[in-house]
Amino acid sequence: MSDQVNWLIWMQVGMRQLNLRPDDFWALTPAELMFLLGQDGAQEPLGRDQLAALSARFPDEKRTDK
């Protein structure tokens, strides 16, 4: 699976099909966009292993300006 997001497709869906203004589109969370698209089915909550995998993939950045 690719880590790339095809923003052009998402922008077309959000702005052309849902008629969202750009600032409204960019203010949405992915969950809100999926809800607007009718993809609001219940999903299993993250398990410990899934959370650990996400944390490893997207670690919090440490601030060095303090």
mmCIF file of the N, C-alpha and C atoms, coordinates in Angstrom:
data_MODEL
# 
_entry.id   MODEL 
# 
loop_
_atom_site.group_PDB 
_atom_site.id 
_atom_site.type_symbol 
_atom_site.label_atom_id 
_atom_site.label_alt_id 
_atom_site.label_comp_id 
_atom_site.label_asym_id 
_atom_site.label_entity_id 
_atom_site.label_seq_id 
_atom_site.pdbx_PDB_ins_code 
_atom_site.Cartn_x 
_atom_site.Cartn_y 
_atom_site.Cartn_z 
_atom_site.occupancy 
_atom_site.B_iso_or_equiv 
_atom_site.pdbx_formal_charge 
_atom_site.auth_seq_id 
_atom_site.auth_comp_id 
_atom_site.auth_asym_id 
_atom_site.auth_atom_id 
_atom_site.pdbx_PDB_model_num 
ATOM 1   N N  . MET A 1 1  ? 0.842   -1.178 0.000  1.00 0.00 ? 1  MET A N  1 
ATOM 2   C CA . MET A 1 1  ? 0.000   0.000  0.000  1.00 0.00 ? 1  MET A CA 1 
ATOM 3   C C  . MET A 1 1  ? 0.886   1.240  0.000  1.00 0.00 ? 1  MET A C  1 
ATOM 4   N N  . SER A 1 2  ? 0.521   2.199  -0.779 1.00 0.00 ? 2  SER A N  1 
ATOM 5   C CA . SER A 1 2  ? 1.288   3.433  -0.888 1.00 0.00 ? 2  SER A CA 1 
ATOM 6   C C  . SER A 1 2  ? 0.925   4.392  0.237  1.00 0.00 ? 2  SER A C  1 
ATOM 7   N N  . ASP A 1 3  ? 1.922   5.157  0.688  1.00 0.00 ? 3  ASP A N  1 
ATOM 8   C CA . ASP A 1 3  ? 1.678   6.171  1.708  1.00 0.00 ? 3  ASP A CA 1 
ATOM 9   C C  . ASP A 1 3  ? 1.205   7.481  1.090  1.00 0.00 ? 3  ASP A C  1 
ATOM 10  N N  . GLN A 1 4  ? 1.155   7.539  -0.233 1.00 0.00 ? 4  GLN A N  1 
ATOM 11  C CA . GLN A 1 4  ? 0.769   8.758  -0.925 1.00 0.00 ? 4  GLN A CA 1 
ATOM 12  C C  . GLN A 1 4  ? -0.754  8.923  -0.903 1.00 0.00 ? 4  GLN A C  1 
ATOM 13  N N  . VAL A 1 5  ? -1.185  10.150 -0.693 1.00 0.00 ? 5  VAL A N  1 
ATOM 14  C CA . VAL A 1 5  ? -2.606  10.483 -0.741 1.00 0.00 ? 5  VAL A CA 1 
ATOM 15  C C  . VAL A 1 5  ? -2.852  11.237 -2.039 1.00 0.00 ? 5  VAL A C  1 
ATOM 16  N N  . ASN A 1 6  ? -3.826  10.801 -2.799 1.00 0.00 ? 6  ASN A N  1 
ATOM 17  C CA . ASN A 1 6  ? -4.152  11.477 -4.046 1.00 0.00 ? 6  ASN A CA 1 
ATOM 18  C C  . ASN A 1 6  ? -5.128  12.608 -3.728 1.00 0.00 ? 6  ASN A C  1 
ATOM 19  N N  . TRP A 1 7  ? -4.570  13.772 -3.374 1.00 0.00 ? 7  TRP A N  1 
ATOM 20  C CA . TRP A 1 7  ? -5.381  14.902 -2.950 1.00 0.00 ? 7  TRP A CA 1 
ATOM 21  C C  . TRP A 1 7  ? -6.267  15.417 -4.064 1.00 0.00 ? 7  TRP A C  1 
ATOM 22  N N  . LEU A 1 8  ? -5.849  15.282 -5.321 1.00 0.00 ? 8  LEU A N  1 
ATOM 23  C CA . LEU A 1 8  ? -6.667  15.751 -6.431 1.00 0.00 ? 8  LEU A CA 1 
ATOM 24  C C  . LEU A 1 8  ? -8.022  15.048 -6.437 1.00 0.00 ? 8  LEU A C  1 
ATOM 25  N N  . ILE A 1 9  ? -8.007  13.753 -6.236 1.00 0.00 ? 9  ILE A N  1 
ATOM 26  C CA . ILE A 1 9  ? -9.268  13.003 -6.206 1.00 0.00 ? 9  ILE A CA 1 
ATOM 27  C C  . ILE A 1 9  ? -10.125 13.450 -5.026 1.00 0.00 ? 9  ILE A C  1 
ATOM 28  N N  . TRP A 1 10 ? -9.528  13.592 -3.844 1.00 0.00 ? 10 TRP A N  1 
ATOM 29  C CA . TRP A 1 10 ? -10.288 14.009 -2.661 1.00 0.00 ? 10 TRP A CA 1 
ATOM 30  C C  . TRP A 1 10 ? -10.844 15.414 -2.826 1.00 0.00 ? 10 TRP A C  1 
ATOM 31  N N  . MET A 1 11 ? -10.044 16.315 -3.434 1.00 0.00 ? 11 MET A N  1 
ATOM 32  C CA . MET A 1 11 ? -10.521 17.675 -3.666 1.00 0.00 ? 11 MET A CA 1 
ATOM 33  C C  . MET A 1 11 ? -11.677 17.679 -4.664 1.00 0.00 ? 11 MET A C  1 
ATOM 34  N N  . GLN A 1 12 ? -11.587 16.857 -5.707 1.00 0.00 ? 12 GLN A N  1 
ATOM 35  C CA . GLN A 1 12 ? -12.678 16.770 -6.679 1.00 0.00 ? 12 GLN A CA 1 
ATOM 36  C C  . GLN A 1 12 ? -13.960 16.273 -6.014 1.00 0.00 ? 12 GLN A C  1 
ATOM 37  N N  . VAL A 1 13 ? -13.835 15.259 -5.197 1.00 0.00 ? 13 VAL A N  1 
ATOM 38  C CA . VAL A 1 13 ? -15.012 14.726 -4.504 1.00 0.00 ? 13 VAL A CA 1 
ATOM 39  C C  . VAL A 1 13 ? -15.586 15.781 -3.564 1.00 0.00 ? 13 VAL A C  1 
ATOM 40  N N  . GLY A 1 14 ? -14.719 16.391 -2.770 1.00 0.00 ? 14 GLY A N  1 
ATOM 41  C CA . GLY A 1 14 ? -15.203 17.357 -1.786 1.00 0.00 ? 14 GLY A CA 1 
ATOM 42  C C  . GLY A 1 14 ? -15.760 18.625 -2.391 1.00 0.00 ? 14 GLY A C  1 
ATOM 43  N N  . MET A 1 15 ? -15.062 19.151 -3.385 1.00 0.00 ? 15 MET A N  1 
ATOM 44  C CA . MET A 1 15 ? -15.470 20.447 -3.919 1.00 0.00 ? 15 MET A CA 1 
ATOM 45  C C  . MET A 1 15 ? -16.438 20.352 -5.089 1.00 0.00 ? 15 MET A C  1 
ATOM 46  N N  . ARG A 1 16 ? -16.328 19.320 -5.892 1.00 0.00 ? 16 ARG A N  1 
ATOM 47  C CA . ARG A 1 16 ? -17.241 19.195 -7.036 1.00 0.00 ? 16 ARG A CA 1 
ATOM 48  C C  . ARG A 1 16 ? -18.505 18.428 -6.682 1.00 0.00 ? 16 ARG A C  1 
ATOM 49  N N  . GLN A 1 17 ? -18.349 17.295 -6.020 1.00 0.00 ? 17 GLN A N  1 
ATOM 50  C CA . GLN A 1 17 ? -19.527 16.473 -5.736 1.00 0.00 ? 17 GLN A CA 1 
ATOM 51  C C  . GLN A 1 17 ? -20.279 16.937 -4.497 1.00 0.00 ? 17 GLN A C  1 
ATOM 52  N N  . LEU A 1 18 ? -19.535 17.338 -3.466 1.00 0.00 ? 18 LEU A N  1 
ATOM 53  C CA . LEU A 1 18 ? -20.188 17.794 -2.240 1.00 0.00 ? 18 LEU A CA 1 
ATOM 54  C C  . LEU A 1 18 ? -20.388 19.302 -2.206 1.00 0.00 ? 18 LEU A C  1 
ATOM 55  N N  . ASN A 1 19 ? -19.845 19.996 -3.203 1.00 0.00 ? 19 ASN A N  1 
ATOM 56  C CA . ASN A 1 19 ? -19.967 21.454 -3.309 1.00 0.00 ? 19 ASN A CA 1 
ATOM 57  C C  . ASN A 1 19 ? -19.421 22.195 -2.082 1.00 0.00 ? 19 ASN A C  1 
ATOM 58  N N  . LEU A 1 20 ? -18.339 21.672 -1.516 1.00 0.00 ? 20 LEU A N  1 
ATOM 59  C CA . LEU A 1 20 ? -17.702 22.344 -0.390 1.00 0.00 ? 20 LEU A CA 1 
ATOM 60  C C  . LEU A 1 20 ? -16.799 23.462 -0.903 1.00 0.00 ? 20 LEU A C  1 
ATOM 61  N N  . ARG A 1 21 ? -16.742 24.547 -0.170 1.00 0.00 ? 21 ARG A N  1 
ATOM 62  C CA . ARG A 1 21 ? -15.764 25.589 -0.468 1.00 0.00 ? 21 ARG A CA 1 
ATOM 63  C C  . ARG A 1 21 ? -14.402 25.062 -0.027 1.00 0.00 ? 21 ARG A C  1 
ATOM 64  N N  . PRO A 1 22 ? -13.322 25.527 -0.652 1.00 0.00 ? 22 PRO A N  1 
ATOM 65  C CA . PRO A 1 22 ? -12.004 25.006 -0.284 1.00 0.00 ? 22 PRO A CA 1 
ATOM 66  C C  . PRO A 1 22 ? -11.691 25.094 1.210  1.00 0.00 ? 22 PRO A C  1 
ATOM 67  N N  . ASP A 1 23 ? -12.006 26.221 1.842  1.00 0.00 ? 23 ASP A N  1 
ATOM 68  C CA . ASP A 1 23 ? -11.691 26.330 3.269  1.00 0.00 ? 23 ASP A CA 1 
ATOM 69  C C  . ASP A 1 23 ? -12.508 25.355 4.105  1.00 0.00 ? 23 ASP A C  1 
ATOM 70  N N  . ASP A 1 24 ? -13.742 25.066 3.684  1.00 0.00 ? 24 ASP A N  1 
ATOM 71  C CA . ASP A 1 24 ? -14.547 24.070 4.394  1.00 0.00 ? 24 ASP A CA 1 
ATOM 72  C C  . ASP A 1 24 ? -14.001 22.658 4.175  1.00 0.00 ? 24 ASP A C  1 
ATOM 73  N N  . PHE A 1 25 ? -13.556 22.373 2.940  1.00 0.00 ? 25 PHE A N  1 
ATOM 74  C CA . PHE A 1 25 ? -12.964 21.058 2.645  1.00 0.00 ? 25 PHE A CA 1 
ATOM 75  C C  . PHE A 1 25 ? -11.741 20.816 3.524  1.00 0.00 ? 25 PHE A C  1 
ATOM 76  N N  . TRP A 1 26 ? -10.827 21.791 3.559  1.00 0.00 ? 26 TRP A N  1 
ATOM 77  C CA . TRP A 1 26 ? -9.584  21.601 4.300  1.00 0.00 ? 26 TRP A CA 1 
ATOM 78  C C  . TRP A 1 26 ? -9.789  21.595 5.809  1.00 0.00 ? 26 TRP A C  1 
ATOM 79  N N  . ALA A 1 27 ? -10.927 22.101 6.273  1.00 0.00 ? 27 ALA A N  1 
ATOM 80  C CA . ALA A 1 27 ? -11.217 22.086 7.708  1.00 0.00 ? 27 ALA A CA 1 
ATOM 81  C C  . ALA A 1 27 ? -11.776 20.743 8.177  1.00 0.00 ? 27 ALA A C  1 
ATOM 82  N N  . LEU A 1 28 ? -12.203 19.892 7.230  1.00 0.00 ? 28 LEU A N  1 
ATOM 83  C CA . LEU A 1 28 ? -12.773 18.591 7.593  1.00 0.00 ? 28 LEU A CA 1 
ATOM 84  C C  . LEU A 1 28 ? -11.705 17.616 8.067  1.00 0.00 ? 28 LEU A C  1 
ATOM 85  N N  . THR A 1 29 ? -12.103 16.759 8.978  1.00 0.00 ? 29 THR A N  1 
ATOM 86  C CA . THR A 1 29 ? -11.261 15.613 9.316  1.00 0.00 ? 29 THR A CA 1 
ATOM 87  C C  . THR A 1 29 ? -11.583 14.502 8.323  1.00 0.00 ? 29 THR A C  1 
ATOM 88  N N  . PRO A 1 30 ? -10.694 13.524 8.159  1.00 0.00 ? 30 PRO A N  1 
ATOM 89  C CA . PRO A 1 30 ? -11.026 12.394 7.280  1.00 0.00 ? 30 PRO A CA 1 
ATOM 90  C C  . PRO A 1 30 ? -12.325 11.701 7.682  1.00 0.00 ? 30 PRO A C  1 
ATOM 91  N N  . ALA A 1 31 ? -12.573 11.574 8.987  1.00 0.00 ? 31 ALA A N  1 
ATOM 92  C CA . ALA A 1 31 ? -13.810 10.927 9.445  1.00 0.00 ? 31 ALA A CA 1 
ATOM 93  C C  . ALA A 1 31 ? -15.034 11.727 9.016  1.00 0.00 ? 31 ALA A C  1 
ATOM 94  N N  . GLU A 1 32 ? -14.958 13.060 9.092  1.00 0.00 ? 32 GLU A N  1 
ATOM 95  C CA . GLU A 1 32 ? -16.080 13.893 8.668  1.00 0.00 ? 32 GLU A CA 1 
ATOM 96  C C  . GLU A 1 32 ? -16.316 13.776 7.167  1.00 0.00 ? 32 GLU A C  1 
ATOM 97  N N  . LEU A 1 33 ? -15.240 13.747 6.397  1.00 0.00 ? 33 LEU A N  1 
ATOM 98  C CA . LEU A 1 33 ? -15.380 13.594 4.946  1.00 0.00 ? 33 LEU A CA 1 
ATOM 99  C C  . LEU A 1 33 ? -16.014 12.250 4.607  1.00 0.00 ? 33 LEU A C  1 
ATOM 100 N N  . MET A 1 34 ? -15.584 11.187 5.265  1.00 0.00 ? 34 MET A N  1 
ATOM 101 C CA . MET A 1 34 ? -16.175 9.867  5.030  1.00 0.00 ? 34 MET A CA 1 
ATOM 102 C C  . MET A 1 34 ? -17.655 9.865  5.398  1.00 0.00 ? 34 MET A C  1 
ATOM 103 N N  . PHE A 1 35 ? -18.012 10.549 6.471  1.00 0.00 ? 35 PHE A N  1 
ATOM 104 C CA . PHE A 1 35 ? -19.418 10.648 6.874  1.00 0.00 ? 35 PHE A CA 1 
ATOM 105 C C  . PHE A 1 35 ? -20.231 11.341 5.792  1.00 0.00 ? 35 PHE A C  1 
ATOM 106 N N  . LEU A 1 36 ? -19.721 12.460 5.268  1.00 0.00 ? 36 LEU A N  1 
ATOM 107 C CA . LEU A 1 36 ? -20.421 13.189 4.215  1.00 0.00 ? 36 LEU A CA 1 
ATOM 108 C C  . LEU A 1 36 ? -20.596 12.346 2.958  1.00 0.00 ? 36 LEU A C  1 
ATOM 109 N N  . LEU A 1 37 ? -19.679 11.436 2.731  1.00 0.00 ? 37 LEU A N  1 
ATOM 110 C CA . LEU A 1 37 ? -19.735 10.568 1.559  1.00 0.00 ? 37 LEU A CA 1 
ATOM 111 C C  . LEU A 1 37 ? -20.557 9.307  1.799  1.00 0.00 ? 37 LEU A C  1 
ATOM 112 N N  . GLY A 1 38 ? -21.159 9.199  2.982  1.00 0.00 ? 38 GLY A N  1 
ATOM 113 C CA . GLY A 1 38 ? -21.985 8.038  3.282  1.00 0.00 ? 38 GLY A CA 1 
ATOM 114 C C  . GLY A 1 38 ? -21.184 6.829  3.721  1.00 0.00 ? 38 GLY A C  1 
ATOM 115 N N  . GLN A 1 39 ? -19.943 7.038  4.071  1.00 0.00 ? 39 GLN A N  1 
ATOM 116 C CA . GLN A 1 39 ? -19.065 5.949  4.512  1.00 0.00 ? 39 GLN A CA 1 
ATOM 117 C C  . GLN A 1 39 ? -18.980 5.945  6.036  1.00 0.00 ? 39 GLN A C  1 
ATOM 118 N N  . ASP A 1 40 ? -20.101 6.086  6.698  1.00 0.00 ? 40 ASP A N  1 
ATOM 119 C CA . ASP A 1 40 ? -20.100 6.258  8.145  1.00 0.00 ? 40 ASP A CA 1 
ATOM 120 C C  . ASP A 1 40 ? -20.337 4.962  8.917  1.00 0.00 ? 40 ASP A C  1 
ATOM 121 N N  . GLY A 1 41 ? -20.037 3.837  8.306  1.00 0.00 ? 41 GLY A N  1 
ATOM 122 C CA . GLY A 1 41 ? -20.220 2.565  8.990  1.00 0.00 ? 41 GLY A CA 1 
ATOM 123 C C  . GLY A 1 41 ? -19.319 2.457  10.218 1.00 0.00 ? 41 GLY A C  1 
ATOM 124 N N  . ALA A 1 42 ? -19.809 1.771  11.209 1.00 0.00 ? 42 ALA A N  1 
ATOM 125 C CA . ALA A 1 42 ? -19.036 1.608  12.435 1.00 0.00 ? 42 ALA A CA 1 
ATOM 126 C C  . ALA A 1 42 ? -17.774 0.809  12.157 1.00 0.00 ? 42 ALA A C  1 
ATOM 127 N N  . GLN A 1 43 ? -16.690 1.258  12.729 1.00 0.00 ? 43 GLN A N  1 
ATOM 128 C CA . GLN A 1 43 ? -15.424 0.556  12.593 1.00 0.00 ? 43 GLN A CA 1 
ATOM 129 C C  . GLN A 1 43 ? -14.969 0.113  13.971 1.00 0.00 ? 43 GLN A C  1 
ATOM 130 N N  . GLU A 1 44 ? -14.191 -0.940 13.968 1.00 0.00 ? 44 GLU A N  1 
ATOM 131 C CA . GLU A 1 44 ? -13.632 -1.425 15.220 1.00 0.00 ? 44 GLU A CA 1 
ATOM 132 C C  . GLU A 1 44 ? -12.668 -0.382 15.770 1.00 0.00 ? 44 GLU A C  1 
ATOM 133 N N  . PRO A 1 45 ? -12.659 -0.180 17.072 1.00 0.00 ? 45 PRO A N  1 
ATOM 134 C CA . PRO A 1 45 ? -11.676 0.739  17.646 1.00 0.00 ? 45 PRO A CA 1 
ATOM 135 C C  . PRO A 1 45 ? -10.265 0.179  17.470 1.00 0.00 ? 45 PRO A C  1 
ATOM 136 N N  . LEU A 1 46 ? -9.287  1.055  17.520 1.00 0.00 ? 46 LEU A N  1 
ATOM 137 C CA . LEU A 1 46 ? -7.900  0.608  17.398 1.00 0.00 ? 46 LEU A CA 1 
ATOM 138 C C  . LEU A 1 46 ? -7.530  -0.280 18.575 1.00 0.00 ? 46 LEU A C  1 
ATOM 139 N N  . GLY A 1 47 ? -6.839  -1.343 18.260 1.00 0.00 ? 47 GLY A N  1 
ATOM 140 C CA . GLY A 1 47 ? -6.297  -2.191 19.314 1.00 0.00 ? 47 GLY A CA 1 
ATOM 141 C C  . GLY A 1 47 ? -4.909  -1.694 19.699 1.00 0.00 ? 47 GLY A C  1 
ATOM 142 N N  . ARG A 1 48 ? -4.351  -2.265 20.732 1.00 0.00 ? 48 ARG A N  1 
ATOM 143 C CA . ARG A 1 48 ? -3.036  -1.857 21.216 1.00 0.00 ? 48 ARG A CA 1 
ATOM 144 C C  . ARG A 1 48 ? -1.968  -2.000 20.130 1.00 0.00 ? 48 ARG A C  1 
ATOM 145 N N  . ASP A 1 49 ? -1.987  -3.109 19.395 1.00 0.00 ? 49 ASP A N  1 
ATOM 146 C CA . ASP A 1 49 ? -0.994  -3.332 18.338 1.00 0.00 ? 49 ASP A CA 1 
ATOM 147 C C  . ASP A 1 49 ? -1.143  -2.323 17.203 1.00 0.00 ? 49 ASP A C  1 
ATOM 148 N N  . GLN A 1 50 ? -2.377  -2.009 16.828 1.00 0.00 ? 50 GLN A N  1 
ATOM 149 C CA . GLN A 1 50 ? -2.602  -1.026 15.768 1.00 0.00 ? 50 GLN A CA 1 
ATOM 150 C C  . GLN A 1 50 ? -2.143  0.367  16.201 1.00 0.00 ? 50 GLN A C  1 
ATOM 151 N N  . LEU A 1 51 ? -2.412  0.719  17.451 1.00 0.00 ? 51 LEU A N  1 
ATOM 152 C CA . LEU A 1 51 ? -1.971  2.011  17.968 1.00 0.00 ? 51 LEU A CA 1 
ATOM 153 C C  . LEU A 1 51 ? -0.446  2.086  18.006 1.00 0.00 ? 51 LEU A C  1 
ATOM 154 N N  . ALA A 1 52 ? 0.207   1.015  18.418 1.00 0.00 ? 52 ALA A N  1 
ATOM 155 C CA . ALA A 1 52 ? 1.671   0.984  18.445 1.00 0.00 ? 52 ALA A CA 1 
ATOM 156 C C  . ALA A 1 52 ? 2.249   1.134  17.042 1.00 0.00 ? 52 ALA A C  1 
ATOM 157 N N  . ALA A 1 53 ? 1.615   0.471  16.071 1.00 0.00 ? 53 ALA A N  1 
ATOM 158 C CA . ALA A 1 53 ? 2.083   0.585  14.683 1.00 0.00 ? 53 ALA A CA 1 
ATOM 159 C C  . ALA A 1 53 ? 1.926   2.017  14.170 1.00 0.00 ? 53 ALA A C  1 
ATOM 160 N N  . LEU A 1 54 ? 0.795   2.662  14.469 1.00 0.00 ? 54 LEU A N  1 
ATOM 161 C CA . LEU A 1 54 ? 0.596   4.046  14.055 1.00 0.00 ? 54 LEU A CA 1 
ATOM 162 C C  . LEU A 1 54 ? 1.582   4.981  14.750 1.00 0.00 ? 54 LEU A C  1 
ATOM 163 N N  . SER A 1 55 ? 1.818   4.747  16.023 1.00 0.00 ? 55 SER A N  1 
ATOM 164 C CA . SER A 1 55 ? 2.766   5.579  16.766 1.00 0.00 ? 55 SER A CA 1 
ATOM 165 C C  . SER A 1 55 ? 4.177   5.444  16.211 1.00 0.00 ? 55 SER A C  1 
ATOM 166 N N  . ALA A 1 56 ? 4.549   4.248  15.803 1.00 0.00 ? 56 ALA A N  1 
ATOM 167 C CA . ALA A 1 56 ? 5.873   4.038  15.217 1.00 0.00 ? 56 ALA A CA 1 
ATOM 168 C C  . ALA A 1 56 ? 5.966   4.699  13.842 1.00 0.00 ? 56 ALA A C  1 
ATOM 169 N N  . ARG A 1 57 ? 4.876   4.649  13.099 1.00 0.00 ? 57 ARG A N  1 
ATOM 170 C CA . ARG A 1 57 ? 4.874   5.221  11.750 1.00 0.00 ? 57 ARG A CA 1 
ATOM 171 C C  . ARG A 1 57 ? 4.828   6.746  11.773 1.00 0.00 ? 57 ARG A C  1 
ATOM 172 N N  . PHE A 1 58 ? 4.124   7.303  12.738 1.00 0.00 ? 58 PHE A N  1 
ATOM 173 C CA . PHE A 1 58 ? 3.966   8.754  12.849 1.00 0.00 ? 58 PHE A CA 1 
ATOM 174 C C  . PHE A 1 58 ? 4.332   9.211  14.260 1.00 0.00 ? 58 PHE A C  1 
ATOM 175 N N  . PRO A 1 59 ? 5.620   9.180  14.585 1.00 0.00 ? 59 PRO A N  1 
ATOM 176 C CA . PRO A 1 59 ? 6.021   9.557  15.952 1.00 0.00 ? 59 PRO A CA 1 
ATOM 177 C C  . PRO A 1 59 ? 5.773   11.046 16.214 1.00 0.00 ? 59 PRO A C  1 
ATOM 178 N N  . ASP A 1 60 ? 5.513   11.351 17.470 1.00 0.00 ? 60 ASP A N  1 
ATOM 179 C CA . ASP A 1 60 ? 5.369   12.754 17.860 1.00 0.00 ? 60 ASP A CA 1 
ATOM 180 C C  . ASP A 1 60 ? 6.709   13.449 17.680 1.00 0.00 ? 60 ASP A C  1 
ATOM 181 N N  . GLU A 1 61 ? 6.641   14.679 17.201 1.00 0.00 ? 61 GLU A N  1 
ATOM 182 C CA . GLU A 1 61 ? 7.859   15.445 17.033 1.00 0.00 ? 61 GLU A CA 1 
ATOM 183 C C  . GLU A 1 61 ? 8.241   16.079 18.355 1.00 0.00 ? 61 GLU A C  1 
ATOM 184 N N  . LYS A 1 62 ? 9.506   16.012 18.685 1.00 0.00 ? 62 LYS A N  1 
ATOM 185 C CA . LYS A 1 62 ? 9.982   16.649 19.911 1.00 0.00 ? 62 LYS A CA 1 
ATOM 186 C C  . LYS A 1 62 ? 10.351  18.078 19.609 1.00 0.00 ? 62 LYS A C  1 
ATOM 187 N N  . ARG A 1 63 ? 9.854   18.987 20.426 1.00 0.00 ? 63 ARG A N  1 
ATOM 188 C CA . ARG A 1 63 ? 10.156  20.403 20.231 1.00 0.00 ? 63 ARG A CA 1 
ATOM 189 C C  . ARG A 1 63 ? 11.515  20.703 20.847 1.00 0.00 ? 63 ARG A C  1 
ATOM 190 N N  . THR A 1 64 ? 12.309  21.431 20.093 1.00 0.00 ? 64 THR A N  1 
ATOM 191 C CA . THR A 1 64 ? 13.643  21.784 20.582 1.00 0.00 ? 64 THR A CA 1 
ATOM 192 C C  . THR A 1 64 ? 13.782  23.263 20.884 1.00 0.00 ? 64 THR A C  1 
ATOM 193 N N  . ASP A 1 65 ? 12.672  24.012 20.770 1.00 0.00 ? 65 ASP A N  1 
ATOM 194 C CA . ASP A 1 65 ? 12.727  25.452 20.992 1.00 0.00 ? 65 ASP A CA 1 
ATOM 195 C C  . ASP A 1 65 ? 12.474  25.866 22.427 1.00 0.00 ? 65 ASP A C  1 
ATOM 196 N N  . LYS A 1 66 ? 12.373  24.919 23.327 1.00 0.00 ? 66 LYS A N  1 
ATOM 197 C CA . LYS A 1 66 ? 12.125  25.243 24.748 1.00 0.00 ? 66 LYS A CA 1 
ATOM 198 C C  . LYS A 1 66 ? 13.420  25.330 25.499 1.00 0.00 ? 66 LYS A C  1 
# 
